[in-house]
Amino acid sequence: MPEPSPPLEGVLVLDKPLGMTSMRAVEIVRKRAGHAKSGHAGTLDPLATGVLLIAIGRATKSIDQLMATEKRYESEFDLSAFTATDDTEAVRQEIEVAVPPTPGAIRAALGGMVGTILQRPPAFSAIKVQGRRSYDTARRAMRASAAAEASADASLVSPAPAERPAARPVTIHGIEVMNYEWPHLKVSIHCGKGTYVRSIARDLGEQLGTGGHCLSIRRTAVGPYTIAVARTIDQLPEHLTAQDLLPAPMAALKP
């Protein structure tokens, strides 16, 4: 009688598709891993793509270390409008810009964001405010506001805006301009744990006196795990084996 296979243990580097939540990606991988214990090392928004690390088996003990590693992103900003979600999920709030900012002005503004800074997370984020996920509170406030505007009852008072998450320290190691053709700006970002790319787009617009929201976000690396070794869900076998996973050595998990 053949010996049973050892339990799966390691890190799957997934190229998360557009529109899928990180938890849904984990559910798919967990099923293909024979329902082994699984968890992701850092959420990617549904509208973001790229590297999502999914730890399987005993490698889940390394999730905190994986989350603490540095990240790399490529993102395209639209500087002609803000949105409530700081991405394309909400209605555009157009900003009139008489003279588009120069490449030099953009680089100077981005340079001011490099280092350890206080960053205000998006209202639509997974951070908890008074015990509730910020995106739940923000969506509830948005629905209530829309209902108030649509009501024929003139006495109906519009609700107060949702409380935004407080600013918190994050570390941004570098932001490089990849391409700029007004109003679109493509950048590469090297940052630490907890940095929101959507906040960088919004804050850049506020500093420049333009709009600012993300058209796309792609995570290209989490620590030593890069998009070059990532696989899409369609490329994964129906039943994962040890050969489909990468090791999670503690030495490789240093920021």
CORLIN-V807556 format. One record per pair of residues at least 4 apart in sequence whose ideal C-beta (glycine too) atoms are under 6 Angstrom apart, sorted by sequence separation. I is the first residue (numbers start at 1). GAP is how many residues later the second one is. If there is no record, write none. Layout:
# CORLIN-V807556
I;GAP  I;GAP
This chain:
# CORLIN-V807556
16;4  20;4  26;4  29;4  44;4  55;4  62;4  85;4  101;4  121;4  132;4  134;4  191;4  199;4  231;4  240;4  20;5  30;5  55;5  85;5  101;5  129;5  132;5  151;5  180;5  205;5  221;5  231;5  84;6  121;6  205;6  83;7  126;7  127;7  179;7  205;7  220;7  30;8  44;8  55;8  148;8  178;8  204;8  16;9  29;9  83;9  125;9  148;10  177;10  178;10  202;10  14;11  81;11  82;11  124;11  201;11  26;12  40;12  41;12  81;12  175;12  176;12  201;12  53;13  81;13  145;13  201;13  26;14  40;14  81;14  124;14  175;14  123;15  144;15  38;16  39;16  174;16  198;16  12;17  173;17  22;18  38;18  172;19  36;20  197;20  22;21  36;21  39;21  141;21  171;21  22;22  41;22  33;23  37;23  39;24  138;24  170;24  8;25  21;25  29;25  41;25  42;25  137;25  170;25  41;26  19;27  25;27  8;28  16;28  26;28  224;28  22;30  18;31  134;31  16;33  129;34  16;36  86;36  129;36  14;38  127;38  85;39  14;40  47;40  123;41  11;42  12;42  11;44  121;44  10;46  120;47  8;48  9;48  11;48  8;49  9;49  10;49  118;49  7;50  9;50  118;51  119;51  116;53  116;55  114;58  113;59  110;65  122;74  121;75  122;76  103;77  122;77  119;80  100;82  109;95  109;98  109;99  80;103  79;104  78;105  101;107  76;108  77;108  76;110  87;111  75;112  86;112  97;113  74;114  95;115  73;116  86;116  95;116  72;118  71;120  70;122  75;122  73;124  77;124  68;125  79;126  87;126  86;127  87;127  82;129  81;130  83;130  79;131  80;131  82;131  79;132  79;133  78;135  78;137  75;139  76;139  76;140  75;142  74;144  73;146  74;146  72;148  72;149  71;151  69;153  69;154  50;168  51;168  48;169  49;169  50;169  53;169  50;170  51;171  53;172  51;176  50;177  51;179  70;185  62;186  69;186  66;187  68;187  65;188  59;189  33;207  32;208  13;212  15;215  13;216  13;217  15;217  12;233  10;235  11;235  10;236  10;237  11;237
